[in-house]
Amino acid sequence: MHYDVLIVGAGQGGGAAAIQLRQQGFAGSIGMIGREAEPPYERPPLSKEYMLGEKTFDRLYVRQPDFWAGKDIDLVLGTEVVALDSAAYSVTLSDGRTCAYGELIWATGGDPRKLSIPGADLPGVHGVRTREDADAILGELSGVSRVVVIGGGYIGLEAAAVLRKLGKEVTLLEVLPRVLARVAGEQLSAFYEAEHRAHGVDLRTETGASEILGEGRVSGVRLTDGSEIACQMVIVGIGIVPAVAPLLAAGARGGNGVEVDEFCRTSLPHIYAIGDCAAHANAFAEGAMIRLESVQNANDQATCVARAIVGDPQPYKATPWFWSNQYDLKLQTVGLSTGHDATVLRGDPAARSFSVIYLKGGRMIAIDAVGAMKDYVQARKLVEEGAVIAPQDLADTERPLKELPRA
């Protein structure tokens, strides 16, 4: 096989890259290699609407399955790249085939980080990353009354919310002093902790697991304090491991992901990387090398690469944004709050509609908006500008953010 552009990874980023190439007028051959048997589909709904039965899987496709052939995009599914020869411009697949390329786009995302404790591989212990993961969980739920969720990030919290809606008893464990500690301020953490407890989640911070118990299948979790919790399922949401081993083995610069420049180029010739696995210097993190695990990042980096390949290079400068659905709450975020030195609470958390605005040196760098769509929309420009607005003005919910005077 040979393709003018070979895309490794058939997820959100890979699918977006193929679509953008055609939209940008690229007429050459395109192939997309995917580990799963499915064509590109959206992953965020897996831990929310799909598990709740609110969306069938066919509604998660990035494009309907017949779209790809109609655009002369070959899907090579059910296999993955296990080796890369950058000098020969070729990759080796897990089924033994080789594939040559002119340009390569690495869009493999990552795999759920596994627990490094005894019993972590027992049946009944699950991550939530793929359709197979979600289907495995759903297939076992009829025999499950209690679930332990390990990890208080967005995946863990979303899974806990879904499981409570499905009538399961849920214990959530977070080793840090608060949930969302790596991505949000204390006010947002406290709000979501209270919400989950109000919905019946036994949420425990500064608590970890030392062993998954069971013979043949999970039957409980032993905590780091020596106590035990009986359960029939464990959901692990402790982050991902970027799937970049073949790239790094071939000499690409990286570690926690593969490093890319402002055009999403790796250090290897004619090889780009996008999405969850791509470490890039982000202006919203003051130029620090970071990975962003979001649909926005995957889509915008895909556009950046497509433009570079068709000869219209434009550096990646997209504004980060994220969302999370838990119970009846919608959280929307613009910017990156990492490194903030002050926060402003806008609205009343007790009303379940408020925003937390993050400042650094007086500048707006991010906002978390819970049930506050207008704040989310109007804050985008302010975050992009790094606007300086008096904290007392930011806190005044009687005035729209867009009308506040700059300090």
PyMOL commands that set and color helices and strands:
alter all, ss='L'
color gray80, all
select helices_A, chain A and resi 12-23+44-47+49-52+57-59+66-70+131-143+154-165+186-198+245-249+275-277+283-285+295-309+349-351+373-385+391-394+401-403
alter helices_A, ss='H'
color red, helices_A
select strands_A, chain A and resi 2-8+30-34+73-77+81-85+90-93+98-106+110-112+125-126+146-150+169-174+202-205+209-214+218-223+228-230+233-236+240-242+258-259+271-273+278-281+289-290+321-326+329-335+342-348+353-360+363-370
alter strands_A, ss='S'
color yellow, strands_A
deselect
rebuild
show_as cartoon
